[in-house]
Amino acid sequence: MLLNVFQSNRIIIKPTLIIYFFLLYSSVNGNSITKVTGTSNMLNIRLIIAEEHFEVLKKNRETALVLGQLIPEFRDNVPAKIIFEDKIYEASIRLKGDLKDHWKDLNTISFRVKVKKGTILGMKTFSLQHPKRRVFLNEWIYHRALAHFGLISSKYEFINFALNGQDYGIYVIEEYTEKYLIERNQHRAGMVMKIDDDYFWKLRMSNTKAPALESLSVTTIKPFGKKKLLKDDGLKKQYIVGSQLLYGFLHRKFTTSEVFNIEKLALLMVLSADIFGRDHCLRITNTRFFYNPITSKLEMLGFDAGFLAKRKKLFGQRYNYSYNDFFYKESGNVHWLTTFFKDRTLFKEYVKALQQFSDKKKLDDFFKTLEPELNGYVKLFKKHFPKYRFKKNILYANQALIKKELSNGFGSEKQPITEFPGKKLFQTGLKWQRKGAKGYFYDYNSSNDILTLKVGNYSSKPISITKCTINSELVLKPEKQQKLTARIPYDFINYKAISFKLPQQFVWSDKLIDKLKISYSVKGDDKKYSFKVLPFPVFEENTFKDDLFRQKPNYNQFSFLKVDEEQKTITFKSGQHELKEHLIIPPNYTLIINKETTITLKNSHLISYSPVQFIGSKRKKVIIKSTQEENSGGVFILQTNGASSVLKHVNFLGLGRPKTTYWELTGAVTFYEAPVLLTDCQFSNNQSEDALNIVRSNFEMNNCIIQNTFSDAFDADFCDGKIINSNFLNCRNDAIDVSGSTINIQNVVIKEIGDKGISSGENSKVKAKNVTIQKATIGVAAKDLSSLIINDVIIENSKIGIAGYQKKSEYGPSNIVITNLKQQSNNILHLVEKKSVLNLENQKIIATTQNLYNFLYKPKKYSKLKKYINKYPTSKRHKLLDELFEKNKNTSDILSIDK
């Protein structure tokens, strides 16, 4: 393979000429260019980098080869162009990979790519690398296994790759950790974060022993997408909670089960470390965490399994040590993997996951799902990489080890727990010379213009804080001399509050937080040091002062609850009851409310990890209502382990969404991973974004009414369900909003709708029959790879009858099929974007519109006033604000199509 694009300084590459050649060739040959034999079914990605920009990457590579690793200072991004499916995408690109295996060999070099506008294969950011980086088929199979067993998995696909006109053969496109990955795995988007490993790599580069043990004690949590985070209050809150959970876990303030979804964590441990034989993704420098904004727990992400390894010991045997006196030291001495098993609840879940994989059929069934795709790749790789063989037998050997160790008694209560053998590893670092300091923004007091930062010293010597600079311009001196003592080896950083007085004429803004820098000196060292101030706390225990998810169940504290431990039921006594504090029901019970029972939520929420049976009658309903005060109460049923809830003749009146300082739901009533049957239920006057929100659950809704909602009536995210014989009346936004779901709708009436009657989005499949929609902005809509099939539908007095379009670049066009449609007094019959399809009465409608979403919702879906209503939805405030909104709204607020 020629390497002149890297090695020659004489050849000047003209990107425009290369792109012209590619597009011309594609038009003649169907987007096919110099493919590796046998890979015609794989997608083609072509990367174009100008020579002057390549020079930057070459210099970064040369520096990394000298240092032995690619450090952040030499990860420069340069502009590039990508040609994919006859389209040209502007992108930025850099070298990828900490270690030299990614960039030593020019024939197999790795890149990190970020698309500037739009997405490629549903990804904004991704890696391009040779298959050998993840050991050919191993990683592809690993990610298929993650998905198969219900864990978050990355998109990992083989492609044909060309760089500046030169064919590089089979490459891999690997998804980067960001919100697109989370949403594609059918989770509501939440913050993704990692433990900052910069300090680890600096220690490693200096040949310091056991760098992971040292870096744990001084670690900070790094968010993915920091720029967006700083602009979004919702993401800030998610990051604060997620990072504080991790800090709390490291400081041993929280147990594993309080911080993590332990069922998924245990499954990831077994699948990665015990079946594939690699605990790489579980190690501190490689970890990635998704903060689930609904459950307020962390989920660790699996990636980079790489080499398969035949295990001689189980993961739990290697790290399930006693938490002896050395680790009980509260001020430090933390060990990452051993800390997980300190929580015996996690250990029990780990053993349960082992038991699942002790059956050979578990792997047999998985590999059946990969055929014939796997067989095709095996043949292809055998041809192009003849030295490589996928060793399927290793997985089965590891599965046999699991079976053997379980039969030998592993996991039993009688099994002794041995003492951690690695204390000597800690002792080797007691005499290291440590250098460094960190700090974070704590507070700005506008009444006295005092800026307060918290600063910590992790040096082996005392330090003195000399100044704080803002945007490299304003220099602030500490109010008094500040000295920080040396840190004891392996202890956590002790942060001290340090105040700085701002000039009276200086105008403070939170945007300046990211511009703060602290300068300091080290005792006995003439050199001056500085660091950038972190915008968020490192560890603040008061973050969880009103947290719901680390509280213990409190059902025994309520006199009107009857507990039957034998039947595992918790029952409300009939009558009227006020909940003045949150009620938290633990797993493995059934919560029962019978007829003639009224529950008033007074600034409180009902949270249940067990299924519920709320059974009223036609005349004697169960009523759950709120006082409609500032923090009106809500109902949240979550993670009931597959057990179904049943609600019949239940009225939910005036509820608000459950929330705390840093956490909130969108639904007044929410079911999350909790199957439910709702019959003859009503949801009225609820003060929330969704009156009813069902997420990742099977459901059936029969003969229900949702009315007078502040925003959406019903929102289904990643569900399978049915809506039958139900009414949706006077809804300020969507009546039925479906994302990533498969839904059947029958005999439904929808009236007075502020936006869409039925909205099918984000790869949903909706079938509907006998539907009446009156006075909606849009009668029915399908978007983002969704399908909507309706038979027998009436759409009356609406602005638009039917709309089909693409909203999000990571998805695609929509498909709508409608038969037996009756329309009356609608402004516009239908609007369909190019590439989306509308088949109306067996006739295909030719789509001519482009960028329909921008046309419909221009410039924003809601005005600032409407957002304010949704953010602070109290009944008193809502009436006045909503009147103002209705009075002042214009075509830019809702739809610019009145013409």
Phi, psi and omega in degrees: 000134178287145183239023188294337180294338178260323197260340186261132174265356184268333183275120179260118183272130177257101183304322182296323178291320179295316180297318178300317179299315181299311183293322177296315180295322181296320182295333180271324189244021174064046178059032180244130180214127176030071181271153170292137182305131177089006182243024186295340179275353181273151180286154180253130174233127183243127183248132180238122178231127179293153186301317182295330178281329176295328179300322179297315180294323179295320179292322176299319181294317180298320178294318181296323179296324179289316182285335183091357177199160180265103183271160185306326182297342183240038175245058182291137173269138177232155180288150179206169175234144178238133175253120181213125180050050175065017177239149178253127180245131171282139183210164167247151187214148176213170172293150183233143175112131179290320187252165193290346178300338181277337187221006178289313181270116182294339180282345184228035186291150183251145180230149167252128187238138173232121180281131185283322180224127181084193180221160174241121184054035179077015183237136175271320181232138182200169176251146170244120185207162180287146181303334181293339180300325178245027176058056168057249184280346187303311184290324178299315179292321180300314181291328174295324179292318178304312181294318183299323184262017169085020178254161179292129181232152178269152172290129184215103188230147175275140184223165164270128187237135174230143181234115181051045176085357182256127184283122177259004176075217183284125176232181178234139167254121186240127184293139176272158183280106177202184189298329180298322178297316183294313182294323179295333177272019174061049170234149172294135185304134178215173181294140172244137185215168179216165173276124183299121185255012181301316182295322178302313183290328176294318177295319181295321181294332179269013178062028176287135180285148176049054183296331181295324181294320179288316186292335178301323186283346181239017191288156169232154182264126187253126178277149168275131181079052185297319183299316179292324180301316183293343182259353189238113182298323180296316178293323177303313181297318179298316180296318180301311181294313182299315181292321179293328174297316179294316177300317180297324177293314179298323181277004180061029176274333178239147175279168179303315183289340175281336185259319189249155164287099192287335176297315181286325177296315179297319179296319178296320178301312183292313183296315184283304190276329185259322179275305179278348174076019183228121177260023185305312184288347181269348183281152194303323184279350184248000188288147172227138184231135174255122174274113180283113187288350178269312183270348184055041174232161178265145172236124180281141183261141177266137174194165174055057175289319175061235185297132170281141182227135176279121186272146173254340177226151174286156178304316179294331176287332182278336187230002180272069182259161176293143180270081189283186185303326181300315182279342180283354177299114188292335185275355180173213180057048183269144173233126191297296188289325178293329180297325178304313187280355173301328177276111184290342175295319176296318181300319179296320178293324178297315179296321178298320178293321175301317181298323177299319185270004177284346179269122180303330181299334180301314178285323179303312182295323179296312183293334176295328180289340182272343181283148356271004184303316180296317180299322178296317179292323178301316179294317181298314183289330176296327180283316186267337177228071190299339181279344183270139172222128175286121186262079180300330183297336180296319180296320180288327176294319178293324177295322178294324177297319177303311180300318181295312184292325175295319178293335177276000174106004179298136180095350180282155181295334183282343184294128181291147177256122185276162180282145180301127187271357190259020182297331179297329179297321176294317186296334180294340185257009183295334184257008177300148173266111183261141179226134174146162177210157179219159177200161180217157178292134180245313185195152166232124180257109184288338182290330180233009178057041179257123175262126180243125175243155173249125187236139179230148181251124173247019177280161175282352181233158177297153176232160177236131178279122185261323181192166171234132178246146177245115178059030179061014183242299181279128180252127180241135176262146176301149181297330173214164184300133184238116175240138180243129184291161178295149180271139174288135181310135178070001175281153173292154178293135176263109184271136182240136178287127179232129185255148178227135180270125178272147176300146183300324183280352182283132180262112181279144173218145179297342177295340181281349182303321182282000181252007184275141177220138179252135175250145181207164177237153180252135182302130179080009183230124182282345183288146177261139183238158176206162176210155178277135182286135177286142184280350184230158181300151173274310173206116179228108185297332183288358173304329188255027183296328178238028182292141179266335194267349174254005176280149178280148175305141187232023185297337180285354185267359185249121184292336182271009176253133177252123184251125176246100184290334179288315179273352182057050177236149173233118190238132171288133172291146180298149181129193180253130185225144174252131171260109180262356174218162183299139174255122183241118182258128182282174176292167170072023170237179165234126178269125187239132169232122182260176184300161182062036178234129176238129179241125177253120178271113184252094185053042183213165181231152174257114182242124182228128172267007178243156176295158181239151171232099177255101188239105173257197176226175184299324182261337184235081187279158165278130181239126173239116186225170180238158176285354180059036175271192187306317181241065183300147191280162177220176182237131183224115176248123187218144169049066183267019176056039176086350179285136186272145172263150179231124178235126182220128182055059178239133176249127175252118188237123170063030181281157174242171183284138174300136180200157172230192182301318187244007184218144175199154174258166175269337186261139172294321173237124185229134171242120181238121184046049184213095181304146185209144172242118181247122180229131178053046179251150178233142177233114187228140171055037181278137186261077186200171177291322176234132174293317178225127179233121177244129188230130174052047185215155167273142181209162169219131180240118185230126175058046181251158178231131170237124187215155176056056181263150180285334180216240179289148174278301183228131181232120177246120180243116175060052184236164163241126184194175180229142173235115188230138171052045186235158182237142178232112192232134174054064180252130185290335180234235181280147174278304178236113183243119188238129178229128176057033189231164173242114190229138171249131182237134182211135176057064184235139176245131182231121184223147175056070186244128183289335179227255187258139175291304174233125180238117178251115186224163173052062173065038177268160175233111183240129173241134183223149179214137178059070182238136175242126180234123181231135176056061173246159171289311172234128181296296178225146181216144172231138182211159168057065176065019181265156174241147179221114181243118185231136174234132181065082180225138175247126176235118186230147171050043180243157179290316178229135179284308187223140177220134177226128186195176174246128180259315186251134185295334183285352177254224182194194183289173184245171181223126180233133175233121181230132174231152180057057179262134173240122180239144179210130174059035174265141180297315182228133181292309181201152172225123183228130181281152176305141183083332171284157187235132171238119174252106185249118181052046178066021177233126181284127178272126179285121181271133181237347185278144173241151179050050185295323181300315179296328179289319182288318186243082188233125356273340180222155182295320180238152170283169177301326180294318180295321177297322180295321177298314182291328182285326182233068190272069172266154185297320180295314183290325186296318185301312181291316182292322181292325176297318177297318181298312181297326181289322190256355183295153178222188184296336178284337181282321184245283181218133181264059185227012183299335179290000000 
